[in-house]
């Protein structure tokens, strides 16, 4: 799923699903920047399944602005050779 599609999903009130898709980008983030490393570590700690246990791991009230900032960080930290999926 593209980052724009992930943003749209979050805007529709489905942040947990959006985070699940955003997690798929973790291995494509650079390791040469401290902020990128922190983003990568955060994404890797998100449970892979969308279930009730997520509320224990995901900030309960992540604002839309905070989520948008997270997606922006993922986009900025992508490895140079990465190409976005079409959908």
C-alpha positions in Angstrom: 0.0 0.0 0.0 1.4 3.4 -0.9 2.1 6.0 1.8 -0.7 8.2 0.3 -3.2 5.4 0.7 -2.0 4.9 4.2 -2.6 8.6 4.9 -6.1 8.3 3.5 -6.9 5.3 5.6 -5.8 7.2 8.8 -7.9 10.2 7.7 -10.9 8.0 7.5 -10.4 7.1 11.2 -8.6 3.7 10.7 -5.3 4.6 12.2 -4.6 1.1 13.5 -5.0 -0.4 10.1 -2.9 2.4 8.6 -0.2 1.6 11.2 -0.3 -2.1 10.2 0.4 -1.1 6.6 3.0 1.5 7.6 4.9 -1.3 9.5 5.6 -3.0 6.2 8.0 -0.1 5.4 10.3 -0.7 8.4 12.9 -2.7 6.5 13.1 -0.1 3.8 14.3 2.7 6.1 17.8 3.9 6.2 20.2 3.0 9.1 22.4 6.0 8.8 20.3 8.5 10.7 19.4 8.5 14.4 15.8 9.6 13.8 15.3 7.0 11.0 16.6 4.3 13.3 14.1 5.4 16.0 11.2 5.4 13.5 12.3 1.9 12.3 12.4 0.6 15.9 9.0 2.1 16.6 7.5 0.4 13.5 9.0 -2.9 14.3 7.5 -2.9 17.8 3.9 -2.6 16.4 2.1 -5.9 16.6 1.6 -7.5 13.2 -2.1 -8.4 13.8 -5.0 -5.9 14.1 -6.7 -7.0 17.3 -7.6 -5.8 20.8 -4.1 -6.1 22.1 -3.0 -3.2 19.8 -4.3 -0.7 22.3 -1.5 -1.8 24.7 1.2 -0.9 22.2 -0.2 2.0 20.1 -0.6 5.4 21.6 -4.3 5.6 22.3 -4.8 9.1 21.2 -2.3 9.7 18.5 -3.5 12.9 16.9 -4.0 13.1 13.1 -1.0 15.6 13.0 1.2 13.1 14.9 0.2 10.3 12.5 0.9 12.5 9.5 4.3 13.4 11.0 5.1 9.7 11.4 4.2 9.0 7.7 6.4 12.0 6.7 9.3 10.6 8.7 8.9 7.2 7.0 8.9 8.8 3.6 12.0 10.9 4.4 13.8 7.9 5.8 13.2 5.5 2.9 16.3 4.1 1.3 17.2 5.8 -2.0 16.6 2.7 -4.2 13.1 2.1 -2.8 10.3 2.5 -5.3 6.7 3.1 -4.1 4.1 0.5 -4.8 1.5 1.5 -7.4 -1.6 1.1 -5.1 
